Amino acid sequence: MTDTAVAATETTVPTPSTHGVGLTDAAAAKVKSLISQEGRDDLKLRLAVQPGGCSGLIYQLYFDERILDGDAVREFGDGVEVVVDKMSVPYLDGASIDFEDTIQKQGFTIDNPNAAGSCACGDSFH
């Protein structure tokens, strides 16, 4: 078989692209801790934008073991991966995920420069 015939029969698995979402050290440490508590090493943090909320769009932040076709993946220290679906990438470019643990607030926050505004409850944006 010639080199061109070999090249024509080989199949390549598409590699996921990357995205512009950042993850602070505090958020990465919390994600790593939560994954460790689950006792699994295959989980990734998935961030998506979905229609909903009083301003039109809401964030979805959850653990997922899958990487779907078209997903963009970015790895942070200690093997923490953040996955963003291809439809959400433009809405989230430049966004940053942080984790706060203070007396006033505990949880993940998303600072998104693409959000033109948000509702009073802070759960949705446009």
C-alpha positions as CSV (number, residue, x, y, z in Angstrom):
1,M,0.0,0.0,0.0
2,T,1.3,3.4,-0.9
3,D,1.7,6.3,1.6
4,T,-1.3,8.1,0.1
5,A,-3.4,5.0,0.4
6,V,-2.5,4.6,4.1
7,A,-3.2,8.3,4.7
8,A,-6.6,7.9,3.0
9,T,-7.6,5.0,5.2
10,E,-6.5,6.4,8.6
11,T,-9.2,8.1,10.6
12,T,-8.5,10.9,12.9
13,V,-10.5,11.6,16.0
14,P,-11.3,15.3,16.2
15,T,-9.7,17.0,19.1
16,P,-11.8,19.5,21.1
17,S,-11.0,23.1,20.6
18,T,-10.2,25.4,23.5
19,H,-12.2,28.4,24.9
20,G,-11.6,31.7,26.6
21,V,-13.1,30.9,30.0
22,G,-10.8,31.4,33.0
23,L,-10.8,29.6,36.3
24,T,-9.3,31.2,39.4
25,D,-7.0,29.3,41.7
26,A,-9.7,29.3,44.4
27,A,-12.3,27.9,41.9
28,A,-9.9,25.3,40.6
29,A,-9.1,24.1,44.2
30,K,-12.8,23.9,45.0
31,V,-13.6,22.0,41.8
32,K,-10.7,19.5,42.5
33,S,-12.0,19.1,46.1
34,L,-15.6,18.4,44.9
35,I,-14.4,15.9,42.3
36,S,-12.3,14.2,44.9
37,Q,-15.3,13.9,47.3
38,E,-17.2,12.2,44.5
39,G,-14.4,9.6,44.2
40,R,-14.2,10.0,40.5
41,D,-11.4,11.2,38.3
42,D,-13.4,11.4,35.0
43,L,-15.6,14.5,35.9
44,K,-15.2,17.8,34.2
45,L,-16.8,21.2,35.1
46,R,-19.2,22.1,32.3
47,L,-20.3,25.7,31.8
48,A,-23.2,26.5,29.5
49,V,-25.5,29.3,28.6
50,Q,-29.2,28.4,28.3
51,P,-32.3,30.5,27.5
52,G,-34.2,31.4,30.6
53,G,-34.4,33.7,33.6
54,C,-35.8,37.2,33.7
55,S,-33.0,38.7,31.5
56,G,-33.1,36.0,28.8
57,L,-30.1,33.8,29.5
58,I,-28.9,31.8,32.5
59,Y,-25.7,30.0,33.3
60,Q,-25.6,26.3,33.9
61,L,-22.6,25.0,35.9
62,Y,-22.3,21.3,36.7
63,F,-20.1,18.3,36.6
64,D,-20.1,16.1,33.5
65,E,-18.1,13.1,32.4
66,R,-18.8,13.6,28.7
67,I,-17.1,15.6,26.0
68,L,-19.5,16.0,23.2
69,D,-18.8,16.8,19.6
70,G,-18.0,20.4,19.2
71,D,-17.2,21.0,22.9
72,A,-14.3,23.3,23.7
73,V,-12.1,22.1,26.6
74,R,-9.5,23.9,28.6
75,E,-7.4,22.3,31.3
76,F,-6.3,24.1,34.4
77,G,-3.8,23.0,37.1
78,D,-4.1,19.6,38.8
79,G,-6.1,18.2,35.9
80,V,-9.2,20.3,36.3
81,E,-11.0,20.6,33.0
82,V,-13.6,23.2,32.0
83,V,-15.9,22.2,29.1
84,V,-18.0,24.7,27.1
85,D,-20.4,23.6,24.4
86,K,-19.9,25.2,21.0
87,M,-23.1,27.3,21.2
88,S,-22.1,28.9,24.5
89,V,-18.4,29.7,23.6
90,P,-19.2,33.2,22.0
91,Y,-21.3,34.2,25.1
92,L,-18.5,33.2,27.5
93,D,-15.3,34.3,25.8
94,G,-13.3,36.2,28.5
95,A,-15.5,35.1,31.4
96,S,-13.9,34.0,34.6
97,I,-15.2,31.5,37.2
98,D,-14.3,32.2,40.8
99,F,-15.3,30.6,44.1
100,E,-16.1,32.7,47.2
101,D,-16.3,31.4,50.7
102,T,-17.1,34.3,53.0
103,I,-19.6,35.0,55.7
104,Q,-21.8,36.8,53.2
105,K,-21.5,34.4,50.3
106,Q,-20.4,30.9,49.4
107,G,-20.4,29.5,45.9
108,F,-19.2,29.9,42.4
109,T,-19.5,33.2,40.7
110,I,-19.1,34.0,37.0
111,D,-17.7,37.4,35.8
112,N,-18.7,37.7,32.2
113,P,-17.6,40.8,30.2
114,N,-20.1,39.8,27.5
115,A,-23.1,40.3,29.7
116,A,-24.7,43.6,28.8
117,G,-26.8,43.5,32.0
118,S,-28.4,41.2,34.6
119,C,-31.5,41.0,36.6
120,A,-31.8,42.0,40.3
121,C,-31.4,38.4,41.5
122,G,-28.2,38.0,39.5
123,D,-29.1,34.6,38.1
124,S,-29.7,35.7,34.5
125,F,-28.1,38.1,32.0
126,H,-28.5,39.5,28.5
